[in-house]
Amino acid sequence: MQTKTSPKGKQVVVITVAAGLVLMLMFSFMSKSHQPVQRAQSRPVGSQSAGPSMNAEQSSKIQTYMEQLKNNPDNTEALNGLGELFMSMGSLEKSAFFWNRLLKITPEDESALYHYGIVLLKLDKTMQSVDQFEKIVKLNPENYHACYYLGMILRNDLNQKERGAKYLRKILEINPDHKELIDIVRKELAKG
């Protein structure tokens, strides 16, 4: 049995199918991620990725931020938001892209340097990650998070035990109200 359809009806069906395919491709592209190699000794407790899935709220935020960037390519709020969103989704390359772009506009943004350093570490770009954390410590010697990452990366990944210990001892001098971190640092320094 054949039914007659008008050319206009066929056109609507073709456009609808094409739009659906474009949306599926776009969401597929946006949700892909690069899984980092686990390097527990360089990461504090609770810093693991939430995974590469995207929900409707994240999709909506991405669309909003992208629209803001379309209107103003230097919108730091949108760049920061996209860096954080893609990082939380495990889309590390995309996250790195937006953090890097933000740092070209605001090169002394400690939060952006920190997040970019974390993403680079998860992407196994260790030396680039160290560069970001060193920039933070240069800007703010009291930033114990940057000192922690520098100390652990230098000691455990780059075999620079004494240079790494210097940063870890700095954390003990700063004495943040973070018992778990202090315990980890003391155990690491006790290894020699």
SEDOKOL-548595 format. One line per 2 residues: number of its first residue (from 1); for each residue y, x, z of N, C-alpha, C, O, CB. Coordinates in nm, 3 decimals, padded with zeros to 5 digits. Glycine has a CB too. Layout:
BEGIN
NUM> Y X Z Y X Z Y X Z Y X Z Y X Z ~ ...
//
This chain:
BEGIN
1> -00.115 00.083 00.000 00.000 00.000 00.000 00.123 00.089 00.000 00.136 00.180 00.082 -00.001 -00.095 00.119 ~ 00.213 00.061 -00.092 00.336 00.138 -00.101 00.452 00.049 -00.065 00.456 -00.070 -00.098 00.355 00.197 -00.241
3> 00.547 00.108 00.004 00.668 00.035 00.032 00.781 00.106 -00.039 00.783 00.229 -00.050 00.695 00.024 00.185 ~ 00.874 00.029 -00.085 00.987 00.089 -00.153 01.094 00.121 -00.050 01.130 00.039 00.034 01.042 -00.004 -00.263
5> 01.144 00.243 -00.060 01.254 00.283 00.027 01.367 00.326 -00.062 01.347 00.382 -00.170 01.213 00.397 00.126 ~ 01.482 00.300 -00.016 01.600 00.335 -00.095 01.626 00.485 -00.082 01.584 00.547 00.015 01.723 00.254 -00.049
7> 01.695 00.543 -00.180 01.730 00.685 -00.170 01.810 00.715 -00.043 01.796 00.822 00.016 01.810 00.728 -00.294 ~ 01.894 00.622 -00.003 01.973 00.641 00.119 01.880 00.649 00.240 01.903 00.732 00.329 02.076 00.527 00.136
9> 01.779 00.565 00.246 01.683 00.566 00.357 01.607 00.697 00.364 01.585 00.752 00.472 01.585 00.450 00.343 ~ 01.566 00.748 00.245 01.497 00.877 00.241 01.589 00.988 00.291 01.546 01.078 00.363 01.448 00.909 00.098
11> 01.714 00.981 00.252 01.811 01.082 00.292 01.828 01.082 00.444 01.836 01.190 00.505 01.947 01.056 00.222 ~ 01.833 00.966 00.506 01.846 00.956 00.652 01.725 01.019 00.720 01.740 01.093 00.817 01.862 00.809 00.696
13> 01.605 00.991 00.669 01.483 01.047 00.726 01.484 01.199 00.714 01.454 01.269 00.810 01.359 00.988 00.657 ~ 01.519 01.251 00.597 01.522 01.396 00.574 01.624 01.462 00.667 01.595 01.566 00.726 01.555 01.427 00.426
15> 01.740 01.404 00.680 01.844 01.461 00.767 01.798 01.459 00.913 01.819 01.556 00.986 01.977 01.383 00.752 ~ 01.736 01.350 00.956 01.687 01.338 01.094 01.581 01.443 01.123 01.585 01.509 01.227 01.631 01.197 01.119
17> 01.486 01.460 01.032 01.380 01.560 01.049 01.441 01.700 01.051 01.404 01.783 01.134 01.275 01.549 00.936 ~ 01.533 01.727 00.961 01.598 01.859 00.957 01.674 01.887 01.086 01.667 01.998 01.139 01.694 01.869 00.836
19> 01.746 01.789 01.136 01.821 01.806 01.261 01.726 01.834 01.377 01.753 01.918 01.463 01.907 01.681 01.291 ~ 01.613 01.761 01.378 01.513 01.784 01.483 01.457 01.924 01.478 01.441 01.989 01.582 01.400 01.684 01.471
21> 01.427 01.972 01.358 01.375 02.108 01.343 01.478 02.212 01.386 01.443 02.311 01.452 01.334 02.133 01.197 ~ 01.603 02.191 01.351 01.709 02.284 01.391 01.720 02.288 01.543 01.730 02.396 01.601 01.844 02.244 01.329
23> 01.717 02.170 01.608 01.725 02.166 01.754 01.605 02.236 01.818 01.620 02.311 01.914 01.733 02.021 01.803 ~ 01.484 02.211 01.764 01.365 02.277 01.818 01.375 02.428 01.804 01.342 02.501 01.897 01.239 02.225 01.749
25> 01.420 02.475 01.690 01.435 02.618 01.666 01.539 02.677 01.760 01.518 02.785 01.816 01.474 02.644 01.521 ~ 01.651 02.606 01.777 01.757 02.655 01.864 01.708 02.667 02.009 01.732 02.769 02.073 01.880 02.563 01.856
27> 01.640 02.564 02.060 01.592 02.570 02.197 01.481 02.673 02.213 01.470 02.737 02.318 01.543 02.434 02.240 ~ 01.399 02.690 02.111 01.296 02.792 02.114 01.359 02.930 02.124 01.316 03.013 02.204 01.206 02.783 01.990
29> 01.461 02.955 02.043 01.531 03.084 02.044 01.597 03.109 02.179 01.590 03.220 02.232 01.635 03.089 01.932 ~ 01.661 03.006 02.233 01.736 03.023 02.358 01.644 03.041 02.478 01.687 03.099 02.578 01.825 02.903 02.381
31> 01.521 02.996 02.472 01.435 03.003 02.589 01.341 03.124 02.588 01.271 03.147 02.687 01.354 02.878 02.600 ~ 01.338 03.200 02.480 01.253 03.318 02.477 01.310 03.423 02.569 01.431 03.434 02.584 01.239 03.374 02.334
33> 01.223 03.501 02.631 01.272 03.608 02.719 01.183 03.730 02.706 01.072 03.724 02.652 01.277 03.561 02.866 ~ 01.234 03.837 02.757 01.159 03.962 02.764 01.115 03.979 02.908 01.199 03.986 02.998 01.243 04.084 02.715
35> 00.985 03.985 02.931 00.935 03.998 03.066 00.946 04.143 03.111 00.891 04.232 03.045 00.790 03.948 03.076 ~ 01.016 04.170 03.221 01.031 04.307 03.267 00.903 04.356 03.333 00.823 04.278 03.384 01.148 04.318 03.363
37> 00.886 04.486 03.331 00.778 04.548 03.403 00.814 04.541 03.551 00.926 04.574 03.588 00.753 04.695 03.356 ~ 00.722 04.501 03.634 00.751 04.491 03.777 00.770 04.631 03.835 00.687 04.720 03.816 00.638 04.416 03.851
39> 00.882 04.648 03.906 00.913 04.775 03.969 00.960 04.744 04.109 01.078 04.759 04.141 01.020 04.855 03.889 ~ 00.868 04.700 04.195 00.903 04.646 04.326 00.980 04.745 04.412 01.064 04.703 04.492 00.779 04.603 04.398
41> 00.955 04.874 04.399 01.022 04.968 04.487 01.172 04.974 04.464 01.245 05.020 04.551 00.963 05.105 04.470 ~ 01.220 04.930 04.349 01.362 04.935 04.319 01.432 04.801 04.338 01.552 04.790 04.315 01.383 04.983 04.179
43> 01.357 04.699 04.379 01.416 04.566 04.391 01.404 04.516 04.533 01.297 04.523 04.593 01.348 04.470 04.295 ~ 01.514 04.464 04.587 01.503 04.406 04.721 01.424 04.276 04.717 01.407 04.214 04.612 01.642 04.382 04.780
45> 01.378 04.236 04.834 01.302 04.112 04.846 01.385 03.996 04.795 01.505 03.987 04.823 01.257 04.089 04.992 ~ 01.321 03.906 04.719 01.390 03.786 04.673 01.467 03.804 04.544 01.545 03.716 04.507 01.481 03.739 04.778
47> 01.450 03.917 04.473 01.529 03.938 04.352 01.451 03.910 04.224 01.494 03.947 04.115 01.582 04.079 04.349 ~ 01.337 03.845 04.236 01.254 03.820 04.118 01.315 03.710 04.032 01.386 03.623 04.083 01.112 03.782 04.159
49> 01.287 03.715 03.905 01.341 03.618 03.808 01.280 03.480 03.830 01.165 03.467 03.871 01.313 03.665 03.665 ~ 01.359 03.378 03.801 01.311 03.241 03.812 01.224 03.202 03.693 01.154 03.101 03.699 01.429 03.145 03.822
51> 01.225 03.280 03.587 01.142 03.251 03.471 01.225 03.207 03.353 01.345 03.182 03.366 01.040 03.145 03.505 ~ 01.160 03.198 03.235 01.233 03.175 03.111 01.256 03.028 03.074 01.302 03.001 02.963 01.161 03.240 03.001
53> 01.228 02.932 03.161 01.242 02.792 03.122 01.389 02.748 03.127 01.469 02.803 03.203 01.157 02.703 03.211 ~ 01.421 02.647 03.045 01.556 02.594 03.041 01.548 02.443 03.064 01.471 02.373 02.999 01.628 02.627 02.906
55> 01.630 02.396 03.157 01.633 02.253 03.180 01.757 02.193 03.112 01.837 02.265 03.054 01.634 02.222 03.331 ~ 01.770 02.063 03.120 01.880 01.994 03.052 02.015 02.037 03.107 02.112 02.050 03.031 01.864 01.842 03.066
57> 02.023 02.059 03.238 02.150 02.101 03.299 02.192 02.239 03.247 02.309 02.260 03.214 02.138 02.104 03.453 ~ 02.096 02.332 03.239 02.127 02.465 03.187 02.170 02.457 03.040 02.265 02.522 02.999 02.005 02.559 03.201
59> 02.099 02.377 02.964 02.132 02.360 02.823 02.274 02.307 02.806 02.350 02.352 02.720 02.032 02.267 02.755 ~ 02.309 02.211 02.890 02.443 02.153 02.885 02.550 02.257 02.922 02.655 02.265 02.859 02.452 02.032 02.979
61> 02.520 02.337 03.025 02.616 02.441 03.066 02.634 02.545 02.957 02.745 02.590 02.930 02.568 02.509 03.197 ~ 02.524 02.585 02.894 02.532 02.682 02.786 02.619 02.628 02.674 02.706 02.698 02.622 02.391 02.717 02.732
63> 02.596 02.504 02.638 02.675 02.442 02.532 02.824 02.439 02.569 02.909 02.466 02.485 02.624 02.299 02.503 ~ 02.854 02.405 02.694 02.993 02.400 02.741 03.056 02.539 02.735 03.168 02.554 02.685 03.001 02.345 02.885
65> 02.986 02.640 02.787 03.040 02.776 02.786 03.059 02.828 02.644 03.158 02.896 02.615 02.947 02.869 02.862 ~ 02.965 02.795 02.555 02.978 02.842 02.417 03.099 02.777 02.349 03.168 02.841 02.270 02.849 02.810 02.337
67> 03.123 02.651 02.381 03.241 02.582 02.327 03.368 02.649 02.379 03.465 02.665 02.305 03.238 02.430 02.365 ~ 03.368 02.687 02.508 03.484 02.754 02.566 03.508 02.889 02.497 03.622 02.927 02.472 03.465 02.775 02.718
69> 03.400 02.960 02.466 03.414 03.089 02.397 03.461 03.070 02.254 03.532 03.155 02.199 03.281 03.165 02.399 ~ 03.422 02.960 02.194 03.468 02.931 02.058 03.620 02.916 02.058 03.688 02.962 01.966 03.400 02.802 02.003
71> 03.673 02.851 02.162 03.817 02.831 02.174 03.890 02.956 02.223 04.005 02.978 02.187 03.844 02.717 02.269 ~ 03.822 03.038 02.306 03.882 03.160 02.360 03.772 03.264 02.381 03.704 03.260 02.484 03.958 03.130 02.495
73> 03.752 03.356 02.287 03.643 03.454 02.296 03.650 03.545 02.419 03.551 03.608 02.454 03.643 03.539 02.174 ~ 03.766 03.551 02.485 03.781 03.634 02.604 03.777 03.554 02.733 03.827 03.600 02.836 03.911 03.712 02.597
75> 03.719 03.435 02.731 03.711 03.350 02.849 03.612 03.413 02.948 03.490 03.403 02.929 03.669 03.204 02.811 ~ 03.665 03.477 03.052 03.580 03.550 03.146 03.488 03.457 03.226 03.376 03.494 03.261 03.666 03.631 03.241
77> 03.536 03.337 03.256 03.453 03.241 03.329 03.330 03.202 03.247 03.219 03.195 03.299 03.535 03.115 03.366 ~ 03.350 03.178 03.119 03.238 03.141 03.030 03.142 03.259 03.013 03.020 03.239 03.016 03.292 03.096 02.893
79> 03.194 03.380 02.996 03.107 03.498 02.981 03.024 03.520 03.107 02.905 03.548 03.100 03.191 03.624 02.950 ~ 03.089 03.506 03.223 03.019 03.521 03.350 02.912 03.413 03.364 02.798 03.442 03.402 03.119 03.513 03.468
81> 02.947 03.289 03.333 02.851 03.179 03.343 02.730 03.198 03.254 02.618 03.172 03.296 02.918 03.049 03.309 ~ 02.752 03.244 03.132 02.641 03.267 03.039 02.554 03.384 03.086 02.432 03.378 03.077 02.694 03.295 02.897
83> 02.618 03.490 03.136 02.541 03.603 03.189 02.449 03.558 03.302 02.332 03.595 03.307 02.635 03.713 03.239 ~ 02.504 03.479 03.394 02.425 03.430 03.507 02.315 03.334 03.463 02.201 03.345 03.508 02.515 03.360 03.609
85> 02.348 03.241 03.374 02.249 03.143 03.329 02.131 03.211 03.259 02.016 03.185 03.291 02.313 03.042 03.234 ~ 02.162 03.298 03.163 02.053 03.363 03.090 01.972 03.455 03.183 01.851 03.470 03.167 02.108 03.444 02.972
87> 02.039 03.516 03.280 01.968 03.599 03.377 01.871 03.513 03.459 01.756 03.552 03.478 02.068 03.672 03.471 ~ 01.918 03.398 03.507 01.832 03.310 03.588 01.716 03.254 03.507 01.611 03.222 03.563 01.915 03.196 03.646
89> 01.733 03.243 03.376 01.628 03.193 03.289 01.530 03.303 03.246 01.427 03.275 03.185 01.689 03.127 03.166 ~ 01.565 03.429 03.278 01.479 03.539 03.236 01.506 03.587 03.095 01.430 03.667 03.041 01.336 03.500 03.248
91> 01.612 03.539 03.034 01.651 03.582 02.899 01.742 03.704 02.913 01.864 03.695 02.900 01.723 03.466 02.818 ~ 01.679 03.816 02.941 01.752 03.935 02.984 01.839 03.998 02.875 01.950 04.042 02.904 01.655 04.037 03.032
93> 01.792 04.002 02.752 01.873 04.059 02.644 02.001 03.978 02.624 02.109 04.033 02.605 01.792 04.064 02.513 ~ 01.987 03.846 02.629 02.104 03.760 02.613 02.199 03.777 02.731 02.321 03.784 02.713 02.062 03.612 02.601
95> 02.143 03.784 02.850 02.225 03.805 02.969 02.302 03.937 02.959 02.422 03.942 02.986 02.138 03.803 03.096 ~ 02.233 04.043 02.920 02.296 04.175 02.906 02.411 04.169 02.806 02.516 04.229 02.827 02.193 04.280 02.861
97> 02.391 04.096 02.698 02.496 04.084 02.596 02.624 04.027 02.657 02.733 04.079 02.633 02.448 03.994 02.480 ~ 02.611 03.919 02.735 02.730 03.855 02.791 02.793 03.937 02.904 02.915 03.939 02.918 02.695 03.716 02.842
99> 02.710 04.006 02.986 02.767 04.093 03.090 02.843 04.208 03.025 02.953 04.243 03.069 02.656 04.148 03.183 ~ 02.786 04.265 02.922 02.852 04.376 02.853 02.985 04.331 02.792 03.086 04.401 02.800 02.760 04.433 02.744
101> 02.983 04.214 02.732 03.106 04.160 02.674 03.213 04.135 02.780 03.330 04.164 02.758 03.076 04.030 02.599 ~ 03.173 04.083 02.894 03.265 04.059 03.004 03.324 04.191 03.054 03.443 04.198 03.084 03.194 03.986 03.118
103> 03.241 04.294 03.063 03.288 04.423 03.114 03.383 04.493 03.017 03.461 04.579 03.059 03.170 04.513 03.142 ~ 03.377 04.459 02.892 03.476 04.513 02.796 03.615 04.456 02.826 03.716 04.521 02.799 03.434 04.480 02.650
105> 03.619 04.335 02.882 03.745 04.270 02.915 03.790 04.308 03.057 03.908 04.336 03.079 03.731 04.116 02.902 ~ 03.696 04.308 03.151 03.726 04.339 03.291 03.632 04.450 03.340 03.535 04.422 03.410 03.712 04.211 03.381
107> 03.661 04.575 03.303 03.568 04.685 03.331 03.547 04.718 03.479 03.454 04.791 03.512 03.615 04.806 03.262 ~ 03.630 04.667 03.567 03.616 04.697 03.710 03.568 04.576 03.790 03.586 04.572 03.911 03.748 04.746 03.766
109> 03.507 04.481 03.724 03.454 04.362 03.790 03.322 04.400 03.857 03.219 04.415 03.791 03.434 04.244 03.689 ~ 03.325 04.414 03.991 03.206 04.459 04.065 03.086 04.367 04.045 02.973 04.414 04.029 03.238 04.468 04.213
111> 03.111 04.238 04.045 03.001 04.142 04.029 02.937 04.157 03.890 02.814 04.156 03.878 03.053 03.998 04.049 ~ 03.018 04.169 03.788 02.964 04.186 03.653 02.890 04.318 03.640 02.783 04.324 03.579 03.077 04.180 03.548
113> 02.945 04.425 03.698 02.876 04.555 03.696 02.740 04.544 03.766 02.640 04.596 03.716 02.962 04.664 03.764 ~ 02.739 04.477 03.879 02.615 04.461 03.956 02.510 04.384 03.876 02.396 04.428 03.861 02.644 04.390 04.089
115> 02.550 04.268 03.824 02.454 04.187 03.748 02.407 04.259 03.621 02.289 04.251 03.585 02.517 04.053 03.711 ~ 02.498 04.327 03.556 02.460 04.403 03.436 02.361 04.514 03.474 02.264 04.538 03.403 02.586 04.463 03.366
117> 02.388 04.581 03.586 02.296 04.684 03.633 02.157 04.630 03.662 02.058 04.694 03.628 02.351 04.749 03.757 ~ 02.149 04.513 03.724 02.020 04.450 03.753 01.947 04.417 03.624 01.828 04.446 03.610 02.039 04.322 03.838
119> 02.018 04.357 03.530 01.955 04.321 03.402 01.905 04.446 03.331 01.793 04.447 03.279 02.055 04.244 03.311 ~ 01.985 04.551 03.327 01.943 04.675 03.262 01.819 04.733 03.330 01.729 04.783 03.263 02.057 04.779 03.263
121> 01.814 04.727 03.462 01.697 04.775 03.535 01.573 04.695 03.496 01.466 04.752 03.472 01.721 04.766 03.687 ~ 01.587 04.563 03.489 01.473 04.479 03.451 01.430 04.503 03.306 01.314 04.480 03.271 01.508 04.331 03.469
123> 01.523 04.550 03.224 01.491 04.582 03.084 01.440 04.727 03.070 01.422 04.776 02.959 01.616 04.562 02.995 ~ 01.419 04.792 03.184 01.372 04.932 03.187 01.471 05.028 03.123 01.431 05.129 03.065 01.238 04.943 03.119
125> 01.599 04.997 03.132 01.705 05.087 03.086 01.763 05.153 03.211 01.878 05.129 03.251 01.818 05.010 03.002 ~ 01.680 05.236 03.271 01.707 05.291 03.405 01.837 05.369 03.411 01.919 05.346 03.500 01.594 05.379 03.448
127> 01.858 05.462 03.318 01.979 05.544 03.324 02.106 05.461 03.306 02.207 05.486 03.371 01.974 05.655 03.218 ~ 02.101 05.362 03.217 02.217 05.274 03.198 02.241 05.192 03.325 02.356 05.165 03.361 02.196 05.181 03.076
129> 02.134 05.153 03.391 02.145 05.078 03.515 02.211 05.166 03.623 02.301 05.120 03.694 02.005 05.030 03.562 ~ 02.167 05.289 03.634 02.226 05.383 03.730 02.376 05.398 03.704 02.455 05.401 03.798 02.155 05.522 03.722
131> 02.413 05.406 03.577 02.556 05.418 03.542 02.637 05.301 03.599 02.746 05.322 03.651 02.574 05.424 03.390 ~ 02.583 05.180 03.589 02.656 05.063 03.639 02.671 05.067 03.790 02.779 05.040 03.844 02.582 04.934 03.597
133> 02.562 05.103 03.860 02.569 05.109 04.006 02.661 05.222 04.054 02.729 05.208 04.155 02.428 05.128 04.064 ~ 02.664 05.332 03.980 02.756 05.441 04.016 02.902 05.397 03.998 02.988 05.435 04.077 02.727 05.565 03.930
135> 02.929 05.318 03.894 03.065 05.266 03.874 03.106 05.179 03.993 03.220 05.184 04.039 03.074 05.185 03.742 ~ 03.012 05.100 04.042 03.042 05.013 04.156 03.077 05.097 04.279 03.176 05.071 04.347 02.923 04.920 04.187
137> 02.994 05.197 04.307 03.016 05.280 04.426 03.148 05.356 04.414 03.216 05.379 04.514 02.899 05.379 04.445 ~ 03.182 05.394 04.293 03.311 05.462 04.272 03.427 05.366 04.303 03.526 05.406 04.363 03.322 05.515 04.126
139> 03.413 05.241 04.261 03.515 05.139 04.288 03.517 05.098 04.435 03.624 05.077 04.493 03.491 05.016 04.200 ~ 03.399 05.087 04.494 03.387 05.038 04.631 03.271 05.110 04.701 03.157 05.065 04.693 03.365 04.884 04.634
141> 03.300 05.221 04.769 03.194 05.298 04.835 03.119 05.219 04.943 03.012 05.262 04.986 03.254 05.421 04.898 ~ 03.172 05.105 04.986 03.108 05.023 05.089 03.012 04.919 05.032 02.955 04.840 05.107 03.213 04.954 05.172
143> 02.992 04.917 04.902 02.903 04.819 04.840 02.758 04.864 04.863 02.703 04.944 04.787 02.934 04.803 04.686 ~ 02.699 04.810 04.969 02.565 04.855 05.007 02.457 04.810 04.910 02.350 04.872 04.904 02.532 04.805 05.145
145> 02.481 04.704 04.834 02.382 04.663 04.733 02.371 04.770 04.624 02.260 04.807 04.585 02.422 04.526 04.670 ~ 02.484 04.819 04.577 02.483 04.925 04.476 02.421 05.052 04.533 02.344 05.120 04.464 02.626 04.953 04.424
147> 02.454 05.085 04.658 02.395 05.204 04.723 02.243 05.190 04.732 02.170 05.287 04.710 02.455 05.224 04.865 ~ 02.197 05.070 04.764 02.053 05.047 04.773 01.984 05.073 04.639 01.888 05.148 04.631 02.025 04.904 04.820
149> 02.036 05.009 04.536 01.973 05.028 04.405 01.979 05.172 04.360 01.880 05.226 04.309 02.039 04.939 04.302 ~ 02.093 05.236 04.379 02.102 05.378 04.341 02.000 05.461 04.418 01.928 05.542 04.360 02.245 05.431 04.366
151> 01.995 05.442 04.549 01.902 05.519 04.631 01.758 05.500 04.589 01.683 05.597 04.576 01.918 05.482 04.775 ~ 01.719 05.375 04.570 01.579 05.347 04.536 01.543 05.393 04.395 01.434 05.446 04.372 01.551 05.198 04.550
153> 01.633 05.372 04.301 01.605 05.416 04.163 01.597 05.568 04.157 01.505 05.623 04.097 01.714 05.365 04.065 ~ 01.693 05.635 04.218 01.694 05.781 04.214 01.569 05.839 04.280 01.508 05.932 04.228 01.821 05.836 04.282
155> 01.532 05.784 04.394 01.415 05.837 04.467 01.283 05.804 04.399 01.196 05.890 04.384 01.414 05.783 04.609 ~ 01.268 05.680 04.357 01.137 05.633 04.311 01.116 05.638 04.161 01.003 05.655 04.115 01.115 05.495 04.357
157> 01.222 05.623 04.085 01.207 05.620 03.939 01.244 05.753 03.874 01.185 05.792 03.773 01.292 05.508 03.881 ~ 01.343 05.821 03.931 01.394 05.943 03.868 01.359 06.070 03.947 01.401 06.180 03.911 01.545 05.934 03.851
159> 01.282 06.053 04.054 01.236 06.165 04.136 01.350 06.256 04.184 01.336 06.378 04.190 01.135 06.248 04.058 ~ 01.462 06.195 04.216 01.577 06.268 04.273 01.588 06.226 04.419 01.679 06.152 04.459 01.712 06.237 04.193
161> 01.493 06.276 04.499 01.476 06.230 04.637 01.602 06.248 04.721 01.646 06.153 04.787 01.361 06.303 04.702 ~ 01.660 06.367 04.721 01.775 06.392 04.808 01.899 06.318 04.762 01.974 06.265 04.844 01.804 06.541 04.815
163> 01.922 06.314 04.633 02.038 06.240 04.582 02.024 06.091 04.617 02.122 06.027 04.655 02.052 06.258 04.427 ~ 01.905 06.038 04.604 01.881 05.899 04.641 01.896 05.876 04.790 01.949 05.773 04.833 01.742 05.856 04.597
165> 01.850 05.972 04.870 01.861 05.960 05.016 02.007 05.953 05.059 02.040 05.886 05.157 01.791 06.078 05.086 ~ 02.095 06.021 04.987 02.238 06.018 05.019 02.291 05.874 05.014 02.366 05.832 05.102 02.318 06.108 04.920
167> 02.252 05.801 04.913 02.297 05.662 04.900 02.233 05.573 05.007 02.299 05.484 05.060 02.263 05.608 04.760 ~ 02.107 05.598 05.039 02.041 05.518 05.141 02.102 05.545 05.279 02.119 05.452 05.359 01.890 05.547 05.143
169> 02.134 05.671 05.308 02.200 05.702 05.436 02.337 05.635 05.444 02.382 05.595 05.552 02.215 05.855 05.454 ~ 02.403 05.621 05.330 02.532 05.554 05.326 02.518 05.409 05.373 02.608 05.357 05.439 02.592 05.560 05.184
171> 02.409 05.344 05.339 02.384 05.207 05.383 02.377 05.202 05.535 02.432 05.111 05.597 02.253 05.152 05.322 ~ 02.310 05.301 05.596 02.300 05.303 05.742 02.438 05.325 05.805 02.465 05.272 05.913 02.203 05.413 05.788
173> 02.524 05.401 05.739 02.662 05.420 05.788 02.740 05.289 05.778 02.813 05.253 05.870 02.734 05.531 05.706 ~ 02.725 05.220 05.668 02.795 05.093 05.647 02.745 04.990 05.748 02.821 04.907 05.798 02.774 05.041 05.502
175> 02.615 04.997 05.778 02.549 04.909 05.874 02.574 04.760 05.847 02.633 04.691 05.929 02.595 04.944 06.014 ~ 02.530 04.713 05.731 02.551 04.570 05.700 02.466 04.482 05.791 02.366 04.527 05.847 02.518 04.541 05.551
177> 02.505 04.360 05.804 02.429 04.263 05.883 02.314 04.211 05.798 02.312 04.095 05.755 02.520 04.146 05.932 ~ 02.218 04.299 05.775 02.105 04.266 05.687 01.984 04.344 05.739 01.949 04.450 05.685 02.135 04.302 05.534
179> 01.921 04.291 05.844 01.813 04.361 05.913 01.700 04.402 05.820 01.650 04.515 05.828 01.758 04.274 06.024 ~ 01.660 04.313 05.733 01.548 04.342 05.642 01.580 04.463 05.553 01.495 04.550 05.534 01.516 04.219 05.555
181> 01.701 04.468 05.500 01.743 04.580 05.416 01.746 04.710 05.497 01.698 04.814 05.450 01.881 04.553 05.354 ~ 01.800 04.706 05.617 01.807 04.824 05.704 01.665 04.876 05.732 01.642 04.996 05.729 01.879 04.791 05.837
183> 01.571 04.784 05.759 01.432 04.824 05.783 01.371 04.892 05.661 01.302 04.993 05.674 01.347 04.702 05.823 ~ 01.395 04.837 05.544 01.342 04.895 05.419 01.401 05.035 05.398 01.329 05.128 05.362 01.375 04.804 05.297
185> 01.531 05.049 05.421 01.598 05.178 05.402 01.542 05.281 05.499 01.513 05.394 05.460 01.751 05.164 05.421 ~ 01.525 05.243 05.625 01.471 05.337 05.725 01.329 05.381 05.688 01.296 05.499 05.700 01.470 05.272 05.866
187> 01.247 05.288 05.642 01.110 05.323 05.600 01.113 05.417 05.481 01.035 05.512 05.476 01.030 05.196 05.566 ~ 01.201 05.390 05.386 01.212 05.478 05.268 01.255 05.617 05.308 01.199 05.715 05.260 01.310 05.420 05.165
189> 01.355 05.628 05.395 01.405 05.759 05.437 01.301 05.834 05.521 01.298 05.957 05.520 01.534 05.742 05.517 ~ 01.216 05.760 05.593 01.112 05.824 05.676 01.005 05.893 05.588 00.934 05.982 05.635 01.045 05.718 05.767
191> 00.995 05.851 05.463 00.899 05.915 05.371 00.937 06.058 05.340 00.854 06.137 05.296 00.890 05.836 05.242 ~ 01.062 06.091 05.364 01.110 06.227 05.339 01.169 06.250 05.207 01.212 06.361 05.176 01.002 06.320 05.355
//
